[in-house]
Amino acid sequence: MAPADSEPLQRESIPPGVHLIDDVRPLARVFPDIKVRCRRQAAGDPPMFARSRFAWNAGEVSGSLGDLGTFLPHIVGAITVVGMALTGILTTFGLFYALSGAFYGVPMAVQPMKAASAAALIEPMEPGAIAGAGIVIGAFFLLIGASGLVSRIARILPATVAAGLQLGLGLSLAGLGVRLMEKQLWLGVVISALMLLLMRYKRAPVALVAVVVGIIVGQVLGIAPPFPVLDFGLHLQHLVVPTWAQILHGTEFAVLPQIPLTLTNAIIVTAAVSRQLFPREVIPVNERNLALTTGLGNLLAAPFGGYLMCHGAGGITGHFRFGGRTATAPVLIGLVFIVLGIAFGDSGYALLKTIPDAVLGGLLLFSGTDLALSSKLHEHKGGDLFLVLLMAAIGVALNPAAAFAVGLPIAYALQHEWIRV
């Protein structure tokens, strides 16, 4: 039943990009619209408006490039050190990206699992061990998602813990961006200044312009790899069937250190950031669904040469920062990855490498800064502020999992006034 004030709400000027919920568009029969509450409605009120799951504009194209800075460095290691085939990595990443975007209806990110990537570079691992790790970690997150365990963990989590993780992750991403820019500092400064200037214009495709300008400058000055000769054709990935020894190897060195990091960054913090970025939209981004899609994505990708994948708070912030607002941004980058993997094989990877590191660093610098600001540090006082800063420091110095392990008991102690700061 409509709320008593529904008539005044319907007579309001309808915000750009949305329509009355009863105004069903043809595409919505296949891809349902995202329901939207107006600013006068409480969280429990039935939504009055809706927006299309997909939007077609330059901002979505720009936003699709917003998380390349976290993708490429890890993929380089997977190919050069582990010896994985690019076709399997790009194709499975692309499918996971496109399907995640279509399901969630927002610019949901898909990223390499960072702790597992580090383990793969330090501990000699074969593609079979990566596949084994993908099967185990996929089954784990599918289980805790289907059982509802991950939702119960999220419900008892104090807000200060999520804020500390967000601040630490944001600062870490920004720091990684600076380190990438150091390789070509002058270009990084120029590209960052260009992006800062373009951000003054709401509809400017900031990331798209930065990537195009960076590639042109890199080719003209010879500071980036030259354009490759593209090997166009049908490139198919062979099945990767791990042995029991490889499954155990991957579990020991990649899965165990990755689980707490994925639980915090890719699930709990990603859900919190999504609620901040899309406060009025009724979207299926919650801890349970993020665990389920993470589990399914890795289980299905592992036998086809896929790399370990998860969602990420920094990734969705990056897509949003550079213009992504709907499912279009992740679907676009997903389709690009699929085409590069299947149609161009290894030469597709060479094409991605023409983007200078300084440009990737600039993208990371801005998306990391946004994620850090989303922690809303100014809203925390006294002991809560101390905890947020402590967790951020541990997250930067070590990793989010360590920050979570230290911060959670302190948060409960502060909450119950067992300690005072």
SVG drawing of the C-alpha trace seen along z (x, -y; Angstrom):
<svg xmlns="http://www.w3.org/2000/svg" viewBox="-2 -22 63 58">
<polyline fill="none" stroke="black" stroke-width="0.4" points="0.0,0.0 1.4,-3.4 2.3,-5.8 0.0,-8.6 2.3,-11.2 2.7,-9.3 0.7,-12.0 3.0,-14.8 6.0,-12.6 4.7,-11.8 4.1,-15.5 7.7,-16.3 10.1,-17.0 11.6,-13.6 15.4,-13.6 17.5,-13.0 18.1,-9.4 15.1,-8.0 11.4,-7.4 8.3,-6.5 8.4,-2.9 5.3,-2.0 6.8,-3.3 8.2,0.0 10.8,-0.2 11.1,2.6 14.6,3.6 13.4,3.9 11.5,7.0 14.9,8.8 17.0,6.7 14.8,5.4 15.2,1.7 16.9,0.7 14.3,-0.7 15.1,-4.1 13.8,-5.9 13.5,-9.7 15.2,-11.8 12.0,-12.2 11.4,-8.5 12.6,-6.5 14.7,-3.3 11.6,-1.1 9.3,-2.9 8.5,-1.3 10.5,-2.9 8.6,-5.4 11.1,-5.6 13.3,-3.4 16.4,-3.8 17.6,-1.6 20.1,1.1 22.2,-0.1 23.1,-3.6 24.9,-4.6 27.1,-7.6 30.7,-8.7 30.8,-8.5 30.2,-4.8 33.0,-4.3 35.3,-6.3 34.2,-4.6 34.9,-1.2 38.6,-2.0 38.7,-3.1 40.2,0.0 42.8,1.0 45.5,-0.1 44.9,2.9 44.3,5.3 47.4,5.1 50.2,5.3 48.9,8.6 48.2,10.1 51.8,9.4 53.0,11.6 50.5,14.3 51.7,14.5 55.5,14.0 56.1,15.8 53.4,18.5 53.2,19.1 49.4,18.8 47.8,18.3 46.4,14.9 43.3,16.2 42.1,18.0 42.8,15.0 41.2,12.4 38.2,14.5 37.2,15.5 37.8,12.0 35.7,10.6 32.8,13.0 32.9,12.4 33.0,8.7 30.1,8.6 27.9,11.0 28.6,9.2 27.7,5.9 24.5,7.2 23.4,8.9 24.2,6.0 23.2,3.2 26.1,1.0 29.7,0.6 30.8,3.7 34.5,4.3 36.3,7.6 40.0,7.7 42.8,10.2 43.1,11.6 46.1,9.6 47.5,11.9 47.2,14.9 49.0,13.0 51.8,12.1 52.1,15.8 52.2,16.9 55.1,14.6 57.1,15.6 56.3,19.3 56.9,21.1 53.5,22.1 52.2,23.8 48.9,23.0 47.5,26.2 48.1,24.9 46.3,21.7 43.4,23.7 43.4,25.8 43.4,22.7 40.5,21.2 38.4,24.4 39.0,24.4 38.5,20.6 35.4,20.7 33.9,23.5 34.7,21.7 32.9,18.5 30.0,20.2 29.5,22.2 29.7,19.2 27.4,17.2 24.8,20.0 24.8,20.7 24.3,17.1 27.4,17.1 29.0,14.1 25.8,12.1 25.9,12.9 29.6,11.8 28.7,8.5 25.8,7.8 27.9,7.9 30.7,5.8 31.1,2.3 31.0,-0.6 34.5,-1.7 36.0,1.5 34.6,1.0 35.8,-2.7 39.3,-1.7 39.5,0.9 38.2,-1.7 40.8,-4.3 43.7,-1.8 42.7,-0.3 42.3,-3.8 45.7,-4.9 47.3,-1.7 45.7,-2.1 46.8,-5.8 50.3,-4.7 50.5,-2.1 49.4,-4.7 52.3,-7.0 54.8,-4.1 53.6,-3.4 53.8,-7.1 57.4,-7.3 58.6,-5.3 57.5,-8.2 57.0,-11.0 56.5,-13.9 53.9,-12.0 52.1,-11.0 52.0,-14.6 50.7,-15.8 48.1,-13.1 46.9,-13.6 46.7,-17.4 44.7,-16.8 42.3,-14.4 41.9,-17.0 41.0,-19.7 38.5,-17.4 36.8,-16.5 35.5,-20.0 33.1,-19.1 30.5,-16.6 30.1,-14.7 33.8,-14.6 35.0,-11.1 38.1,-11.6 39.6,-8.1 39.0,-7.6 40.8,-10.9 43.7,-10.0 44.2,-6.6 44.1,-7.9 46.4,-10.8 48.8,-8.6 49.0,-6.0 49.6,-8.8 52.3,-10.4 53.9,-7.0 54.1,-6.1 55.3,-9.5 58.1,-9.7 58.8,-6.0 58.3,-5.5 55.8,-2.7 56.0,0.6 55.2,0.1 51.9,1.2 52.0,5.0 51.3,6.8 47.8,8.2 47.3,11.9 43.7,12.0 42.0,15.4 40.2,17.8 42.2,18.4 40.8,21.1 41.9,22.0 42.6,25.7 41.2,27.2 43.4,27.0 42.8,30.0 44.8,29.8 46.3,32.8 45.7,33.3 49.2,32.2 48.6,29.0 45.3,28.4 47.1,28.7 49.9,26.5 47.6,23.8 45.5,24.0 48.5,23.7 50.2,20.8 47.4,18.9 44.0,19.7 44.8,19.4 46.4,15.9 43.7,14.7 40.5,15.7 40.6,12.9 41.6,10.3 38.7,11.2 36.3,11.4 37.2,7.9 37.9,5.9 36.0,7.8 32.9,8.5 32.3,6.5 33.9,3.2 32.6,3.5 29.0,3.8 29.5,0.8 31.0,-1.3 28.2,-0.4 25.6,-1.5 27.4,-4.9 27.7,-5.3 24.2,-4.3 22.1,-5.2 18.8,-5.5 19.0,-2.5 17.5,0.8 20.4,3.0 21.4,6.6 24.8,5.7 25.1,7.3 27.6,9.5 25.7,12.8 25.5,12.1 29.1,10.9 30.3,14.1 28.1,16.2 29.3,14.4 32.9,14.6 32.5,18.3 30.8,19.1 33.1,17.0 36.2,18.8 34.7,22.2 33.7,21.8 36.8,20.0 39.5,22.3 39.3,25.2 39.4,22.8 42.7,21.1 41.1,18.3 43.1,16.3 41.9,15.9 39.3,13.2 37.2,11.2 35.2,7.9 36.8,4.9 35.9,1.7 38.7,-0.3 37.5,1.1 33.9,0.0 35.1,-3.4 37.4,-3.7 34.6,-2.9 32.3,-5.4 34.9,-8.1 35.5,-8.1 31.9,-8.1 30.4,-4.6 26.9,-4.6 25.3,-1.5 26.0,2.0 27.3,0.6 30.8,-0.2 31.6,3.4 29.9,5.0 32.0,2.8 35.3,3.6 34.2,7.3 33.5,7.4 36.8,5.8 38.6,8.5 36.7,11.3 37.4,10.0 41.1,9.4 41.4,12.9 39.5,14.9 40.2,12.9 43.8,11.7 45.4,14.1 48.8,13.0 48.8,10.0 45.8,8.6 48.0,8.5 50.7,6.6 48.0,4.1 47.1,3.4 50.7,2.9 50.8,-0.2 49.1,-2.1 52.0,-3.7 52.3,-2.9 52.1,-6.5 48.5,-6.6 47.5,-3.6 49.1,-5.2 47.1,-8.3 43.8,-6.3 44.8,-4.5 45.7,-7.7 42.3,-9.3 40.2,-6.1 42.3,-5.4 41.8,-8.9 38.1,-8.6 38.0,-5.3 39.9,-6.8 37.6,-9.8 34.6,-7.5 35.6,-6.4 34.3,-9.8 37.0,-10.3 35.5,-13.5 32.5,-11.6 34.6,-9.6 35.6,-11.0 37.7,-9.9 38.3,-6.2 36.6,-5.5 38.9,-7.9 41.9,-6.3 40.7,-2.8 40.1,-3.9 43.5,-5.5 45.2,-2.5 43.5,0.0 44.4,-2.2 48.0,-2.3 48.1,1.5 46.3,2.0 48.9,-0.2 51.9,1.4 50.8,5.0 47.4,5.8 43.6,5.4 43.4,8.9 45.9,8.0 44.0,4.7 40.8,6.6 42.3,9.1 43.7,6.3 40.8,3.9 37.8,6.1 38.5,7.0 39.5,3.4 36.2,2.2 34.2,4.5 36.2,3.4 35.5,-0.2 31.8,0.5 31.3,2.2 33.5,-0.4 36.0,2.3 38.8,-0.2 38.8,-3.9 40.9,-6.0"/>
</svg>
